[in-house]
Amino acid sequence: MERVMVRYKVKPDQVQENERLVRAVNRGVRVRIMARALHKLKHKKLFEGVSGLRIVHDVGAKVRTLRHLKLHGKIMVADDSRAIVGSINLSPGSFDDRRELAIETTSGHVVRRLVETVKRDWKRARKLPLSDEAVLADLDGRGLNEVSRLALGGSMATEGNRA
């Protein structure tokens, strides 16, 4: 069975990567994503991030967050046999507009070590709550007037109330 584990950092142009993750889940790939807690996302990335995580979660990807450890390095492991690791965000801007680093490897001992790290982090992580109620509670107190941009309750929310 294919398996992909991703450390996920939200970017505004993440739509293409979300689509790839959705397609992977639909092919039967087991996708695990480690993301920041919603209240830790920067305001300008918040709505795209919440929406993207909810989409991949809704199709079956597992989404968790780590406490007491800031995510910066990105790791993608496929089939426990190959990996990409580095600072690069998985978005077009990181490939085209900035100098970021990513190294792909099939070296057995390197991949095994990365898999061990990811598995250890996954065990220490907690499920990232993405229900309507959890999202609203996590974002409460941030002074956000644009909650209506999120699809809550099966439809678009209205200024803090679900439609």
C-alpha positions as CSV (number, residue, x, y, z in Angstrom):
1,M,0.0,0.0,0.0
2,E,1.3,3.4,-0.9
3,R,1.8,5.8,2.1
4,V,2.7,9.4,2.1
5,M,3.5,11.4,5.3
6,V,3.7,15.2,4.9
7,R,4.7,18.0,7.2
8,Y,2.4,20.6,5.9
9,K,3.0,24.4,6.0
10,V,0.1,26.4,4.6
11,K,0.7,28.8,1.7
12,P,-1.8,30.9,-0.1
13,D,-1.1,29.1,-3.4
14,Q,-1.6,25.7,-1.8
15,V,-4.7,24.8,-4.0
16,Q,-2.7,22.7,-6.5
17,E,-1.0,20.7,-3.7
18,N,-4.3,20.1,-2.0
19,E,-5.7,18.8,-5.2
20,R,-2.8,16.3,-5.5
21,L,-3.3,15.1,-1.9
22,V,-7.0,14.6,-2.6
23,R,-6.3,12.6,-5.7
24,A,-3.8,10.5,-3.8
25,V,-6.3,9.7,-1.1
26,N,-8.9,8.8,-3.7
27,R,-6.3,6.4,-5.3
28,G,-6.1,4.6,-1.9
29,V,-2.9,6.3,-0.7
30,R,-2.7,6.6,3.1
31,V,-1.9,10.3,3.6
32,R,-0.8,11.7,7.0
33,I,-0.4,15.4,7.4
34,M,1.3,17.3,10.3
35,A,0.2,20.9,10.4
36,R,0.3,23.9,12.7
37,A,-2.6,24.5,15.1
38,L,-5.1,26.8,13.4
39,H,-4.6,29.7,15.8
40,K,-0.9,29.7,15.0
41,L,-1.5,30.4,11.3
42,K,-0.8,33.9,10.1
43,H,-3.9,35.9,9.4
44,K,-3.3,36.2,5.6
45,K,-2.9,32.4,5.4
46,L,-5.6,31.4,7.8
47,F,-8.6,30.9,5.6
48,E,-6.8,29.1,2.8
49,G,-5.1,27.0,5.4
50,V,-8.2,26.0,7.2
51,S,-10.1,25.3,4.0
52,G,-7.2,23.2,2.6
53,L,-6.8,21.1,5.7
54,R,-10.6,20.6,6.0
55,I,-10.7,19.4,2.3
56,V,-8.0,16.9,2.6
57,H,-9.3,15.7,6.0
58,D,-12.8,15.3,4.6
59,V,-11.6,12.9,1.9
60,G,-9.7,10.8,4.4
61,A,-6.3,12.2,5.0
62,K,-5.3,12.1,8.7
63,V,-4.3,15.5,10.1
64,R,-2.5,16.1,13.3
65,T,-0.6,18.9,15.1
66,L,2.5,18.8,17.3
67,R,2.6,20.6,20.7
68,H,5.7,22.2,21.9
69,L,7.5,21.8,18.6
70,K,7.5,24.4,15.8
71,L,7.2,22.9,12.3
72,H,9.6,24.4,9.7
73,G,11.4,21.6,8.0
74,K,9.3,19.8,5.4
75,I,9.5,16.0,5.0
76,M,7.6,13.9,2.5
77,V,8.0,10.2,2.7
78,A,6.6,7.8,0.1
79,D,6.3,4.1,0.5
80,D,9.0,4.1,3.2
81,S,11.5,4.0,0.4
82,R,12.0,7.5,-0.8
83,A,11.9,10.9,0.8
84,I,12.1,14.6,0.1
85,V,13.3,16.8,3.0
86,G,14.2,20.5,3.2
87,S,13.0,24.0,3.8
88,I,11.0,24.2,0.6
89,N,7.2,24.7,0.8
90,L,5.3,22.5,-1.5
91,S,3.9,25.3,-3.6
92,P,4.8,26.9,-6.9
93,G,6.3,30.1,-5.4
94,S,8.9,28.0,-3.5
95,F,10.0,26.4,-6.7
96,D,9.9,29.5,-8.9
97,D,10.3,32.7,-6.8
98,R,12.7,31.8,-4.0
99,R,15.8,29.8,-3.3
100,E,14.7,27.1,-1.0
101,L,16.3,23.7,-0.4
102,A,14.9,20.2,-0.9
103,I,16.8,17.0,-1.2
104,E,15.3,13.8,-2.6
105,T,16.8,10.5,-1.4
106,T,16.3,6.8,-1.8
107,S,19.2,6.0,0.6
108,G,17.9,3.3,2.9
109,H,19.5,4.4,6.1
110,V,18.4,8.1,5.5
111,V,14.9,7.2,4.7
112,R,14.6,4.8,7.7
113,R,15.8,7.6,10.0
114,L,13.2,10.0,8.5
115,V,10.5,7.5,8.8
116,E,11.4,6.9,12.5
117,T,11.3,10.6,13.1
118,V,7.9,11.0,11.4
119,K,6.4,8.1,13.3
120,R,7.7,9.3,16.6
121,D,6.3,12.8,15.9
122,W,3.0,11.3,14.8
123,K,2.7,9.3,18.0
124,R,3.3,12.5,20.1
125,A,1.0,14.6,18.0
126,R,-2.7,15.1,18.6
127,K,-5.6,15.1,16.1
128,L,-6.1,18.5,14.7
129,P,-9.8,19.3,15.4
130,L,-11.4,20.5,12.1
131,S,-15.1,20.4,12.9
132,D,-17.1,23.6,12.5
133,E,-17.3,24.0,16.3
134,A,-13.6,23.3,16.8
135,V,-12.5,25.7,14.1
136,L,-14.7,28.5,15.5
137,A,-13.5,27.8,19.0
138,D,-9.8,27.8,17.9
139,L,-10.3,31.1,16.0
140,D,-12.3,32.8,18.8
141,G,-10.7,35.9,20.2
142,R,-8.6,36.6,17.1
143,G,-10.8,39.5,16.1
144,L,-11.6,38.0,12.7
145,N,-14.6,39.4,10.9
146,E,-14.1,37.3,7.8
147,V,-15.3,34.0,9.3
148,S,-17.9,34.1,6.6
149,R,-15.2,33.1,4.2
150,L,-15.2,29.6,5.7
151,A,-17.7,26.9,4.6
152,L,-19.2,25.9,7.9
153,G,-22.3,23.9,8.5
154,G,-22.4,22.6,5.0
155,S,-22.7,26.1,3.6
156,M,-21.0,29.5,3.8
157,A,-21.0,30.9,7.4
158,T,-22.3,34.4,8.1
159,E,-20.4,36.7,10.5
160,G,-19.8,34.2,13.2
161,N,-23.2,32.4,12.7
162,R,-23.6,29.4,10.7
163,A,-26.0,29.7,7.7
